[in-house]
Amino acid sequence: MLLPSGSPVHVTDAEQVARHVYSKHHIGSEDRDPHKKFAKAQAFLPVPTQVGWVFSVTRLHALADDEAIQRNGIAIGAVGDRGLKGSAILEVKAIRQIPMRLEDGGVLQQLDVVAHEAADGSTPYHAHVTGFLPLPDGVSMKEFFKEAAEDLARKARTQRFVVRTLAVE
């Protein structure tokens, strides 16, 4: 079965996704090479939705190159009046290896990537990173999801970061 974009419903381990970054505070640079950028852990913190704690990514199988990735991020950002700064590229397999740990260190579940396109085709290639545990009452969101966000940021640093080079249109 295919989604409105023509993408398969199942997101495979071999796929790559982009986490578009819209805040300059969520981007760091290497000390030895200030031109080499990366997404910080804050870029991977989930937000509450009707389907649980998730964050959005774009499936890259149909985007031909870095310019197409940038155009996709710019279009998504325009909906919320946000300017794209860059995009962290991750393999789905790497995301699925990230555990959500209990306080005692036990693993409850792994993160996952699931397609999440609107039926009207308005959100092509959209997916959610899911599997985040519900936030307990009175607990800091940043503290609760910190380990998973840091794990995602570490994995993203081994991939590539696409810095926005396209001019504002």
Phi, psi and omega in degrees: 000142182245152177274171181306329180282350186094359179284148173294151179296316182279129175271119185274158177301329184284346182289157171249149176230158177245132170259105180287138183245127184247357179244130178295339179285349180261010180239135176241173176224151181292141178298317183282340180215090184298347178275346178273112184259161176206160176273132176281167182304326181303332180292345184249014177283135180282165176237153179285137177223180177294339181257012180111191180278122183214169161222156186270146173221165176246129175288135189258000186302334182255000180261117193290328187202182182299327178295319178295322177298316179297316180299321177297312180296322178295316180296317179296316180296328182297330180299322181254015180057045178243140179265127179295134175257326180175181183219126175273130181260131180226146171278139180300321179303319180295321178296317182291350177271354183277123180269152165260113185265149173276168181303327181278003178094350179291151180265124179270316181198164177262157172289162181217165174236122180232140178298143181211063179266145175288144181299333181278000178081009184282349180231063183297141176068011182283142176214163177244142165270121186238180176101002177287138180292155175298142180284121178293151178301139175076008181255140178294130179299314182298318181291318183295320184262004186304311184299313180296318180296319178294320177298317178297317180297319178298316179295320181296326181294338178276350177262224179228160177237124180266109179279138179293124176241345180289140179289157175292131182266000000 
